[in-house]
Structure formats: structure tokens, C-alpha cells
Amino acid sequence: MPETALFSSADPQFLADVLSGLRGPRRAIPARWFYDERGSELFDEITRLPEYYPTRTETALLENCRGALAVQIEQGATVIEFGAGSATKTPLLLDAINPDCYVPIDISGDYLRSSASVLQSRFPDLSILPVEADFTQRLALPENVGDKSIVGFFPGSTIGNFVPCSGVDLLRHMRDILGEGAKLLIGFDRIKSADILVPAYDDAAGITAAFNLNLLHRINKELDGDIPVDAFRHEIVWNDREARIEMHLRCSRDVRFEVAGCEFAISQGEGIHTENSHKYDLRGLRLLLRSGGWTPMAEFSDPENWFTLVLAEAAPNQSAP
């Protein structure tokens, strides 16, 4: 019997990604599967930690550039947020540009609907149309947003979770979804000292460790796994050559376990790669955007150059001269 037939209630892509990731020569599971309801709650806690600078830095940037965004983005547009989560930064953008419609897209349905409800109470006249979907895959926008000016919103330096070639593919995918002439407001975490970067992903309170380990709990819960979670520990690595923070789950002893009826063995010292968070300089982020079909229009950075927001446009494709 096919593996997917045994777990009809599980997300088939989650099942496929976990099984292929655990079977690979270098075990890895895509970071998007962190975000079940508990994972989303834990990440919301992470954004409030003293070590985690990206959220407060980006929020301050959004507050400071609201006037500039109001000038460069048409009033009454539709805002489409990719990976909306708790949408904590979204009100700053909505206040600045006064859109007619807001479409939050997120893979965690319960969390999406909860945050959309909170936002609706704050903006009672705004049309809010949540879409439960994996934004990296093909998806359909609500029918009544196609004839309006569209602004994509991709904050939180989430683009850094993708290796550059996949990041380019994602940006092209977003361009296809939003259409020519659309704008995209996107956040990039900048390259900086490892003394700042590492604690942001390995906080003293252990919230990021719990977030990382929750992936194993989710596998056990949704895919009938019996992974001994206590045999794994949260590990952070700054990979200077790739300019990225890596998150791993490192095994502290030899273990054998099952997931979806399939047997696996991991030896002491081996790990599962769970996330990358790439950091960019200005030239690198501009090149990434242009490679994905987006032309930078404006850039906003904090005084320490820890974080940059870019407003870009899906300009018409041009042939070489």
C-alpha cells in the first residue's frame, strides 16, 4: 500500500518531504514545516526575545518609512502577504497605504484565521481574505483582487531561508502570482558579526531550541512517528562561506525510529539540517531581486545596517540591447 494512503489526514507534501529528507545522504527537512500551530506560536515568542534583533529592527524601519511608502504605493491597492503568520508588522503597512483588500497567505490554517480575525477587529472596513496555502507552490488568489493595484509583502527576512537559486525561483514565482507592474516590499537581514547573529538563533531562554525540536514532535503527531525527541539537541552554526546561519538537530546517541511505517537509524553525532538563514549585503540582495524579475525602487536601512527593506517593482521583461 502506498505510504500516502496510510496517512490520508496528513499533508501529503509534508509526508513526502520528511521521508525523502530522512532518507537522503545529508538529512534535511524544509523549514516551512516548522509552522504548525505550536510552531507558529513559538516563532511569535522568538520575535519578542531580546537576542532576536530582526523583528524590532524591521518594525522600526516600517514605522520610519511609512511616509515614503504612502507616496510610492497607490492608495486603495490590494496587499498580499506571503507567510503572514501573526501579521504583527502588517498594521504598519496597512496604516501607511490604506489598501482596499488584504490577502494573508499562510500554511498554518488555524493560526492564519486567528490572526486575520484579530486584524479584522482593528481594520473593520478592510476586506480581509485569508488563503491557507504553501506560498512556494502554485496557488490561486481570490477572484476579486485581479483588477486592482497589487503589493506583495514579504517581511521578516524569510527570503533568507532559501538558498540563492531557490530564492530566485521563489521571487519569479511571486512575480507570476502578483503580475507585471506589481510591487513587492521585502525584508533582508544583512551580514554582520557572528557575535550578534548566533545568539539571535540560540537564545538563553531556549525558545528557539523548542521551536526547532517541535518539528520532531509534529512528525510524531502527524506522521505516526516515534522519534525519541530527547535524543536530539538544537545546534546553530554560522557558515561564513555561504553567509548563512544554519539550524540543525544533532543526535546525542544512536537511535532507531519509525515514521509512517518506515524505519530510520541515526548515529550519535549525525544531524538533521532544518533551516538556513542567509544574510546579504546590498549588492547581493539587489542582484537576487533582479535575477527574480524585480527592479529595486527604494531601499530603507537602519543606522547600523543590520536590516534592509526594499520596495521593488515587477517591471516588464526586456530583451538584451
LINNORUR-V822019 format. One record per residue. PHI is phi as a letter, one per 20 degrees, with the letter a starting at -180 (NA if undefined). Layout:
BEGIN
phi->PHI
phi->PHI
END
This chain:
BEGIN
phi->NA
phi->g
phi->g
phi->f
phi->f
phi->f
phi->c
phi->f
phi->e
phi->e
phi->f
phi->f
phi->f
phi->f
phi->g
phi->f
phi->f
phi->f
phi->f
phi->f
phi->f
phi->f
phi->e
phi->f
phi->f
phi->c
phi->f
phi->b
phi->c
phi->g
phi->f
phi->f
phi->e
phi->f
phi->e
phi->f
phi->f
phi->f
phi->f
phi->f
phi->f
phi->f
phi->f
phi->f
phi->f
phi->g
phi->f
phi->d
phi->f
phi->f
phi->f
phi->e
phi->f
phi->g
phi->f
phi->f
phi->f
phi->f
phi->f
phi->f
phi->f
phi->f
phi->f
phi->f
phi->d
phi->g
phi->f
phi->f
phi->f
phi->f
phi->f
phi->e
phi->d
phi->f
phi->f
phi->n
phi->f
phi->d
phi->d
phi->d
phi->d
phi->e
phi->m
phi->f
phi->l
phi->e
phi->l
phi->f
phi->e
phi->g
phi->g
phi->f
phi->f
phi->f
phi->f
phi->f
phi->d
phi->l
phi->f
phi->e
phi->b
phi->c
phi->d
phi->e
phi->d
phi->b
phi->e
phi->e
phi->f
phi->f
phi->f
phi->f
phi->f
phi->f
phi->f
phi->f
phi->f
phi->f
phi->f
phi->f
phi->f
phi->e
phi->c
phi->f
phi->e
phi->e
phi->f
phi->d
phi->c
phi->f
phi->c
phi->e
phi->a
phi->e
phi->f
phi->e
phi->d
phi->f
phi->b
phi->d
phi->f
phi->g
phi->f
phi->e
phi->d
phi->f
phi->d
phi->d
phi->f
phi->d
phi->c
phi->e
phi->c
phi->c
phi->e
phi->n
phi->l
phi->f
phi->g
phi->f
phi->f
phi->d
phi->f
phi->g
phi->f
phi->f
phi->f
phi->f
phi->g
phi->f
phi->f
phi->f
phi->f
phi->f
phi->f
phi->f
phi->f
phi->e
phi->n
phi->g
phi->n
phi->f
phi->d
phi->c
phi->d
phi->c
phi->d
phi->c
phi->e
phi->e
phi->f
phi->b
phi->f
phi->f
phi->f
phi->e
phi->f
phi->f
phi->f
phi->f
phi->d
phi->b
phi->f
phi->f
phi->f
phi->m
phi->f
phi->f
phi->f
phi->f
phi->f
phi->f
phi->f
phi->f
phi->g
phi->f
phi->f
phi->f
phi->g
phi->f
phi->f
phi->e
phi->c
phi->l
phi->e
phi->c
phi->f
phi->f
phi->g
phi->f
phi->e
phi->d
phi->c
phi->f
phi->c
phi->d
phi->c
phi->e
phi->e
phi->f
phi->f
phi->e
phi->l
phi->b
phi->e
phi->d
phi->d
phi->c
phi->d
phi->e
phi->e
phi->e
phi->b
phi->f
phi->c
phi->c
phi->b
phi->c
phi->c
phi->l
phi->m
phi->d
phi->e
phi->c
phi->c
phi->c
phi->e
phi->g
phi->n
phi->f
phi->b
phi->c
phi->e
phi->d
phi->a
phi->d
phi->c
phi->f
phi->d
phi->c
phi->e
phi->f
phi->f
phi->f
phi->f
phi->f
phi->f
phi->f
phi->f
phi->f
phi->f
phi->e
phi->n
phi->d
phi->d
phi->f
phi->d
phi->b
phi->c
phi->c
phi->c
phi->f
phi->g
phi->e
phi->l
phi->e
phi->b
phi->c
phi->d
phi->c
phi->e
phi->c
phi->c
phi->e
phi->f
phi->g
phi->f
phi->c
phi->e
phi->f
phi->f
END
